[in-house]
Amino acid sequence: MTTITLNDGTSIPQFGFGTWQIPDAEATPRVAEAFEAGYRHIDTAQMYGNESGVGRAIATSGLAREDIYITTKLNNNNHAPDRAIASIDDSLERLGLDYVDLFLIHWPLPMIDIDYVDTWHALEEIRGTGKARSIGVSSFTEENLRRVVASASIVPVVNQIEVHPYLSQTALRSVDADLGIATEAWSPLAQGQVFDDPALAAIAERLDRPVSAVVLAWHLHRGDIVFPKASSAARIRENFAAQDLKLGADDIAAIDALDQGRRIGPDPATFDWVPNEEV
Ligand SMILES: NC(=O)c1ccc[n+]([C@@H]2O[C@H](COP(=O)([O-])OP(=O)(O)OC[C@H]3O[C@@H](n4cnc5c(N)ncnc54)[C@H](OP(=O)(O)O)[C@@H]3O)[C@@H](O)[C@H]2O)c1
């Protein structure tokens, strides 16, 4: 499996399994199926409410800790530095781990009154304790990244952002690269919204592969880290198999041309949702 070396010298499997919208009880069998299929990188979050389910799958996997890569993310109600520092202990307890491989600020929340730069300093402290081997951010804009980098002693290792053929994020991916930050593509399949695209369907038919595989192969060709979510063992395996699909230059160019700047998720510049519940 291809790995990517991050700016702190650690490496991350380029292909992983995403767990958003998988309820806690179902996370255990789905993550177990992912491990069975060969995945070693799991993306979860405090917000997803399924860290315990992911943890049960880890505990029963029989896999060595150093052979798996686990990411979790700081929930929006935990931005205050003292809450951020306490919340990693809660995540580790739910996951049944001594450390996560990667801990991210889930959303920058520029509209709330806690500055994400202060939150970033809390993540730097968490990395110092060893409870997170690496730290990064999610859905950060260029302005958010530049503010963090200007005041940080640790540059985020990744920026996890919405990327798919309808939102190719060429400009922000290039900012990430200039700053030494790897791009992770969230909702890489646009949650299924690209599946009926005629250009993608034509490529898929010619190559005799599913549209999902064509889209995942495009992400991998660009060098981004991806973790599609799926709800059946068959789809989990099918997505993993996309790693062997290499697209030609014409197909890559045809998919690049599908960009419409169209988000399916919230705009990070205005997203300000903070949950009431304690997670
Ligand atoms: N940082 C953030 O704010 C953020 C935001 C969104 C997502 N993420 C991360 O990115 C991960 C992936 O994104 P996502 O879950 O939004 O969506 P996604 O991976 O782009 O798409 C998942 C959808 O595609 C379907 N699908 C998957 N594989 C398929 C296949 N081989 N054939 C047909 N349909 C298939 C799934 O259906 P079934 O489930 O019915 O199989 C599901 O409806 C998340 O799980 C999460 O870990 C992060």
The ligand as an SDF file (V2000), in Angstrom:
LIG
                    3D

 48 52  0  0  0  0  0  0  0  0999 V2000
  -13.3610   16.7480    7.7330 N   0  0  0  0  0  0  0  0  0  0  0  0
  -14.6380   16.8200    7.4330 C   0  0  0  0  0  0  0  0  0  0  0  0
  -15.3270   17.7920    7.7740 O   0  0  0  0  0  0  0  0  0  0  0  0
  -15.2640   15.7020    6.6770 C   0  0  0  0  0  0  0  0  0  0  0  0
  -16.4840   15.9070    6.0120 C   0  0  0  0  0  0  0  0  0  0  0  0
  -17.0230   14.8390    5.2910 C   0  0  0  0  0  0  0  0  0  0  0  0
  -16.3650   13.6260    5.2540 C   0  0  0  0  0  0  0  0  0  0  0  0
  -15.1840   13.4440    5.9320 N   0  0  0  0  0  0  0  0  0  0  0  0
  -14.4660   12.1430    5.9240 C   0  0  0  0  0  0  0  0  0  0  0  0
  -14.4070   11.6780    4.5750 O   0  0  0  0  0  0  0  0  0  0  0  0
  -14.9990   10.3710    4.5370 C   0  0  0  0  0  0  0  0  0  0  0  0
  -15.5970   10.0900    3.1770 C   0  0  0  0  0  0  0  0  0  0  0  0
  -16.5580   11.0810    2.8300 O   0  0  0  0  0  0  0  0  0  0  0  0
  -18.1510   10.8330    2.8890 P   0  0  0  0  0  0  0  0  0  0  0  0
  -18.4520    9.7790    3.8560 O   0  0  0  0  0  0  0  0  0  0  0  0
  -18.7660   12.1700    3.0800 O   0  0  0  0  0  0  0  0  0  0  0  0
  -18.5680   10.3920    1.4430 O   0  0  0  0  0  0  0  0  0  0  0  0
  -17.8850    9.6140    0.1970 P   0  0  0  0  0  0  0  0  0  0  0  0
  -16.8630    8.6660    0.6690 O   0  0  0  0  0  0  0  0  0  0  0  0
  -17.5520   10.6440   -0.8180 O   0  0  0  0  0  0  0  0  0  0  0  0
  -19.1500    8.8270   -0.3620 O   0  0  0  0  0  0  0  0  0  0  0  0
  -19.8400    7.8740    0.4200 C   0  0  0  0  0  0  0  0  0  0  0  0
  -21.1090    7.5190   -0.3430 C   0  0  0  0  0  0  0  0  0  0  0  0
  -20.7520    6.8090   -1.5310 O   0  0  0  0  0  0  0  0  0  0  0  0
  -21.3620    5.5410   -1.5130 C   0  0  0  0  0  0  0  0  0  0  0  0
  -20.3740    4.5530   -2.0010 N   0  0  0  0  0  0  0  0  0  0  0  0
  -19.1580    4.3080   -1.4780 C   0  0  0  0  0  0  0  0  0  0  0  0
  -18.5260    3.3760   -2.1920 N   0  0  0  0  0  0  0  0  0  0  0  0
  -19.3600    3.0120   -3.1870 C   0  0  0  0  0  0  0  0  0  0  0  0
  -19.2620    2.0870   -4.2530 C   0  0  0  0  0  0  0  0  0  0  0  0
  -18.1610    1.3580   -4.4450 N   0  0  0  0  0  0  0  0  0  0  0  0
  -20.3290    1.9700   -5.1090 N   0  0  0  0  0  0  0  0  0  0  0  0
  -21.4370    2.7190   -4.9210 C   0  0  0  0  0  0  0  0  0  0  0  0
  -21.5790    3.6090   -3.9370 N   0  0  0  0  0  0  0  0  0  0  0  0
  -20.5530    3.7680   -3.0680 C   0  0  0  0  0  0  0  0  0  0  0  0
  -21.7220    5.2540   -0.0800 C   0  0  0  0  0  0  0  0  0  0  0  0
  -22.8670    4.4310   -0.0440 O   0  0  0  0  0  0  0  0  0  0  0  0
  -23.1380    3.3690    1.1520 P   0  0  0  0  0  0  0  0  0  0  0  0
  -22.6930    4.0120    2.4280 O   0  0  0  0  0  0  0  0  0  0  0  0
  -24.6120    3.1660    1.0430 O   0  0  0  0  0  0  0  0  0  0  0  0
  -22.3500    2.1370    0.8120 O   0  0  0  0  0  0  0  0  0  0  0  0
  -22.0280    6.6470    0.4650 C   0  0  0  0  0  0  0  0  0  0  0  0
  -23.3490    7.0330    0.1410 O   0  0  0  0  0  0  0  0  0  0  0  0
  -16.0170   10.4280    5.6710 C   0  0  0  0  0  0  0  0  0  0  0  0
  -16.5370    9.1570    5.9960 O   0  0  0  0  0  0  0  0  0  0  0  0
  -15.1940   11.0680    6.7420 C   0  0  0  0  0  0  0  0  0  0  0  0
  -14.2900   10.1430    7.2990 O   0  0  0  0  0  0  0  0  0  0  0  0
  -14.6330   14.4700    6.6390 C   0  0  0  0  0  0  0  0  0  0  0  0
  1  2  1  0
  2  3  2  0
  2  4  1  0
  4  5  1  0
  4 48  2  0
  5  6  2  0
  6  7  1  0
  7  8  2  0
  8  9  1  0
  8 48  1  0
  9 10  1  0
  9 46  1  0
 10 11  1  0
 11 12  1  0
 11 44  1  0
 12 13  1  0
 13 14  1  0
 14 15  2  0
 14 16  1  0
 14 17  1  0
 17 18  1  0
 18 19  2  0
 18 20  1  0
 18 21  1  0
 21 22  1  0
 22 23  1  0
 23 24  1  0
 23 42  1  0
 24 25  1  0
 25 26  1  0
 25 36  1  0
 26 27  1  0
 26 35  1  0
 27 28  2  0
 28 29  1  0
 29 30  1  0
 29 35  2  0
 30 31  1  0
 30 32  2  0
 32 33  1  0
 33 34  2  0
 34 35  1  0
 36 37  1  0
 36 42  1  0
 37 38  1  0
 38 39  2  0
 38 40  1  0
 38 41  1  0
 42 43  1  0
 44 45  1  0
 44 46  1  0
 46 47  1  0
M  CHG  2   8   1  16  -1
M  END
$$$$
